[in-house]
Amino acid sequence: MRETRPDGVGQDADAAAPATPPAGIPTPDAGAYPPPAYAPHSFAPPAYSPTAYAPPADGPAPAAGEPWPAPGVGATWALGTDEATVERERRERRRRWAGLGGTAAAAALLASLGTVSLTGAFDAPVAAAPSAGGDVTSVTPAATSGDAQSVAAAVRESVVALDVTTRSGEGAGSGVIIDGEGHILTNNHVIDGARQIVVSLADGRMFEADVVGADPTTDLAVVRLVDAPDDLVAAQLGSSADLVVGQPVVAVGNPLGLDSTVTTGVISALDRPVSTQASSQDPTAGAVVTNAIQVDAAINPGNSGGPLFDASGRVIGITSSIATLSSESGSIGLGFAIPVDQAADVAAQLIDTGTAEHAFLGVSLSDATATVDDITRAGAEVRSIEDGAPADEAGLRAGDVITAIDGKTVNGAESLTGYVRQYSSGDAVTLTVVCDGDAAQVDVTLAAREA
């Protein structure tokens, strides 16, 4: 059952470990990261619980005091009632990350839904998209103005709704068409454990789909339409390399089963470390860590796997999680998306081979601080190193504190893990490492973990 997506870190590449493991949680092996613990902030710490779930109309109500049955993959990320929580003590702050698979909800829930408009914020025109592969129709501008209405009209046909059946029940999510062959990019947690996937296009046509490949490490997956039509409209993939805070965005998806829902907002932060559970069907599975795009556009259960667009109608991210304060709070303006550069790389690998490889350092980490010349910075402390791993080859030692990677500030173990996941095997990176009060630049060539 897929539960709320709390803050944790990835399981197989540079994983972060708290300085003192929580009671009952063993110290990790090198490269593994156990669920951390949160400390309460000034407000009363909320209990981790799922977004409100309305049972199917024809489903029996549970006995008094009993939980609603699991609605299935995608939905169960945010809509189940069992709570799989991971807490981590960090900067005296309490947060909760929730997945965004969803189900159709009752009228009481639907009444609270709405779309946010952003007037005058979209100044750039909607750009025509080049062919995404083969003789495929691609997103074209609906108007010369780059306002939200034009963007929504231009990209609508490239966004799909996914209805997924698992042995646990049924759930829903979103996806984006990425080529003319019927490949659709979505979240792994939307299709995890799927026995049947039905994709609905924007014009209402429905097709079955098969899983091409899934990558729990990044929470990404690709499915392909069975007997795909020849008039698919593929989205234009942009770049996440040059995004800026304050930039307007448009999210399109299937929240609570309401397909083609459009919400708007701005990028609130970049490289925000966010970690969620890797498998909706296996609560013992590791976690996903992403240095995500944070947005204030309304994101709700069912948006998972849907595209986040810029003002030119180009995909800049795949929406995947939200932060909430309670089981019924829904969107509070803290949504997160996987950067499109990372998503496109993984999607290409999944289409090519069905699997994706990831770069790693081969260390276990914890949050720490380091002081150089009377200036203290946050960083990621190396706790242990795997023999023969890239970190070992580069001469890193336990106790070293990494404060930057390729000039990008590392503010903790999650942050470094998220950055490393954005690289490919064979990439050379430069780490800023503090040891015994001195800072040094250390070159490391990343590698892929052997299967």
N, C-alpha and C positions, 0 to 999 in steps of 0.2 A: 504494500500500500504506500502511495506517494504522499508524504506529509508535507508540512510546512518546510521551507528551505532555509534553515538557520545558517549562521555564519560559521564556516569551518574552512578547511583547505584541502587541496587535491592529494590524491593518494599515491601517485607513482613517480612524480618528479619532485622536486625540491619541496619537501613538505615541511610545514612549520609545526613546531611542537611548543606548548607552553613551558615556561621555565620549570614549573612544578606541575606534573601531570595531575589531573583531578583524581580524587579517590576512586578506585575501582577501574581506572583506565591505565593499562600498562604503558611503560615508556616505549615509544615507537622504535622500530628498526630504522636504519638509515634509509631515507627516501620515503618514509611513511609518516602520516600526520594524524594524530588522534583528535577527536572532537574536543575543542577547548571549552572554557567556561566563561560566562559573562559575569561581570559585577554590576549591581544595580546602579542606575544614575539617580538624579535627585527625585524623579518621579517614581511611583510604585512600579516595580518591574512587572510587565505583563506576562501572563503565562503564554507559552507557545501553543497556539491552537489554530485550526484551519479556518479559512474563510467560510462564511455561512454557506450551508449546502441544503438545498431544497430537494427532498427525495422525489423520484418519479411519481407521477400522479397515480399510476396503477400499482405502485409498490406498497407493501404492507408497512405500517408504522411500527417502530420497535416498541418493546415493552417499556414501561416507565423506568427511567434511569439507564436504559440501554442506549448505546450509540447508534446513529444511522449507519447502514451498511456502506461499505466503500463503493463510490461511484465509478471507480476504474482509473486507468492510466490517464495522465493529463489532469483529469478532474481531481484525483486524489492527492495531487501535489498540494492543492490549496483547499480542498473541499472535504477531505476525510476527517474523521473525528479522533482517531488515534493520534497522539502527538509524538513525533520523532524530533526531539530538540537537542541542539548542541549549544552549549554555552561557553563563552570565552571571556576571560577578564581582560579588558582592553580599554584604557583611557577612561575608566569610570563611566562607561556608556553602555546602555542596554539597547539592542537592536534585534529585529527579527526579519529574516529574509524568507519570503514565501514564493513558491513556484506558481506558475500562471496557467497551468492546464485548467480547463473549466468544464462545467456542464450547463445545460439549459436550466435556468432558475425559475422559481415561482414568481408570480406577479409582484409580490411584496419586494423581491429583490430588484426586479426589472424597473419598478417605479423609481428607484433611486439612481438609475443610470442616466447619463447625459453626455453630450459631447462638448468639449471646450473649444471655443473659437479663439483664434489669435489674429486680430485685425492689424494690418499694416506691418507685421513683423517679417513677412516673406517678401523680400525685395528682389531676390534673384529670379530670373525667368526659369520655367521648367524646361530642362534640356532634353532634347531627343536622345533616346538611348541607341547605341549601336547594337547590331545583331549579337545575341547572346549565344550563338552557336547554331549553325545550319540556317535553313530558310525559316526563321522564326520571326513573328511579329514582336516588336519590342515596345516598351513604354514610349509614348510620344507626348509632347506637350498638349494640354487641353486648352491653353490660353497663353498669351504672351506674358501676362502677369504671373508672378510667382507666389500668389497668395495661397492660403490653405485650401480653398475651394478648387483652385486649378490643379494643385498637387494631388488632391484626393481624386479628382476626375481622371487625371493622367495615369495614376498608378492602380486604380481600383481593380482592373482586370488581371493584374499580376498577383493578387493576394487571394489565398484560398482558405477554406475552413476544413479542418480534419475532424472526423468522428471516428473514434477508436474503440474497439471492443477487445477487452482482455478477459481473463478468467475471473477477475475481480468485479467486472461490470463494464460500464461505458463511460467515456470521457470525451473531451473536446479540446482542440487547440487550433493553432493557426499555422500558416506556412506561406512561402513565397516561391513562385515559379522562377527558375533560374536558367532554363533553356527550352528549346523547342521540342526536345525529346521527352518531355514530361517529368523532368527531375524537379523535385520540390525540396527546398531547404526548410527544416524545422528544428525543434528541440528534441533531444533524445528522450527526455522525460515525458514528452507527449506520446511517443510511439512505443515506449519501453513495454515489452511483454504483449505487444499487439497480436491478436488473432485475426483481426480484420480491420482494415483502414479504408474509409470512404472519404473521398475528397470532393468537396463542393466548390465549383468555380463560381465566380462572381455573377455569372448569368444564370445560375441555378442548376446547370448540368452536374451530374454526379458520376464519379468514376471510382472503381476500386484501385488501390495502390499497394505496391509491395515495397518492403524495406530494402534499399540498396546497400546501406551501411549505416552504422550508428557508432558514435564515439562518446561513451559515458564520461571520459576525462574532460571533455569540453562541453558536454551537454548539447551536442549537435547531432543531427541525423539527416539523411537524404532518403526520400521515398520517390518512387516512380509510378506514374499513372499506368494502369493496364489499358492498352488500346488507346493511347493518348490521341486526342484530336489534332488536326494539323493547323488549327487556328489559335494555338496558345499564345498568350501575351506574356513574354518574359520581362522581369524587372531589370532595370539597369543597376548594376552593382557599382557603387561609388568607392570611396576610400575613407578609412577612419584615421589616416595618418595626419591630416591637417585640420581636424575638428577643433573648435574653440568653444569655451564656455560662453553661454549666452546665445549660441547659434540656434535658430528655430528648427523644430523637428515636427514630423507628423507620424503618428503611430496608427497602423491599420491592422485590424484583426477581428477575432471572433470571441469577444469577452462574454462569458455566460451564455454562449450560443447565439449571440447577436452578430451575425456575420457582417462583414464590410463596415464595421464601426470605425469611425475616424476620430482621433483625439489629437490635440496639438499642445505644444509647449516649447521649452527650450532645453538645451543641454545645461544641466546644473553643475556637473563635475565630470572630469575625465580620469581614467585609470583608478576608479574606485574599487578597491579589493572587495569582492563579494564571493562568498562560498556557499554552496548548496549541496544537498545529497546527490550522489551520482545515479542512483537507481530507484525508480518508483516501485519496483517489485521486490527489492532486496534491501531492507532497512539496515543491514550490516555492511552494505557496500560503502566504499570510501566517499570522498566529497569532491566537488568540482570547484576550482578556484578560477576566477576571471577578474582581470582588471577592467571593469565594466564602464560603459557610458551611462552616467546617471542622468535621468530626465525627470521633468515634472509633469509631462503629459500623463493623462490618466491611463493607467495600465491595470487590468483586472484579470482574474482567473479566466482562461480561455484565450488570452493574448499570447500565451507561450508559443514561440516559434514564428511569430509574425514579424514583418519587417518594420524597421524604423527608418523613415525617409528624411532626407534633407530638403531644403526649400527648392531644390531643382528636381525633385522626384527620384533621386538616386538612393539606393539602399545603403545606409551607413551602419546598421546594426541589426541584430536579431533579438527581439525582446524576450527575456527569460525569467525575470524574477522581480519581486517587489519587497519593500520593507513595510511591515504593518505593526500596529500596536496591540491589536486584539484580533480575535477570531472573526469579528464582524466589521472591522474598520475598512476593509477593502483598500482602494487606492488612497494614499495620503500624500501623493505627489513625490514619492520616492520609488521610481521605477529604474530598472537596469537592463541594459542590452549588451550582448556580446559584440565587440567591434567587428565590422564586416571584413576587414583584412584577415583576421583570424578565422572567421567563419568561412570565407571563400577558400582559404587554403585547406581547411579540413574538408569542406564539401568536395573539392577537386580530388582529394585523396580517396574519399569514400566512393565517389563515382568510378575512379580508376581501379581501386583494389578492394573496396569494401571495408577497409580499415584505415586508421590514421596513426601516424607515429608522432611522438612529441619529444622535443629537446628536454634534457635534464642536466642538472649539475651533479646530483648524487650526494646530497647532504640532507640532514634534518636540521631544522631551524627553530629559533624562538625569537620573540620580540625582545629588543634590547635598546640601549642607548650607548653612544660612544662620544668621547670628548677629545677634541684635537684643538690645541691652542686656545683653551678655555671656552671653546664653543661646543655645545652638546647637541647632538642630533640623534633622532631615532634611526633604527636600522634593524637588520636581521642577523642574529648571532648564530654562527655555525656551531652546532652541538656535536655532530658526528659526521664522518665522511666515509663513503663507500670506497673500498680498495679498488683502484683502477678507474674510478669515475672521473669525469672531466675536472671536478674540483680537486681531486687528489693529484691528477696530472699537472694542474696549474700551481700546486704548492699551497693551497689553502690549508689552514689548521683549525682545529676546534678552538673556540674562543674568539676567532676573528669576527668582526662585525662589518657586514656589508651595508654601505649607506647609499650606493648608487649603482646603476647598471647602464652603461652607455650614456652617462650623464643624466639619467632620469632618477629622481630621488626615490629611494627605497625607505619607506617609513615603517616597515615591519616584515615579519615572515610571510604573511599573505601577499603583501605587495611584491616581494621578490619572486614568489612562486608564480603570481599572475604574469609578471613580466617575462619570466623564462618560458612560460607556455606560449607566448606570442612568437617565439623564435622557432627556427627549424634546425634539425640535426645538421651539424657541420658549420653552423653560423659561429663566427667569432665575436665575442663580447668583451667589453672592458669593465671590470668591477672596481669600484672604489672600496678599499678594504682598510679598516682601522684595526691596528694591532699594537698594544702597549702604548697607546697615545699618539701613534704616528699613522698617517694616511698614506696609502700606496695604491697605484694603479696595477691591477692584475689582469692579464689577458687570459681568457678561457675559451676553448673551442668546445661548444656544446655537442652532445651526442644523443642518439636515440637509445632508449632503454631496450635491451634485448628481450624478446618475448620469452 
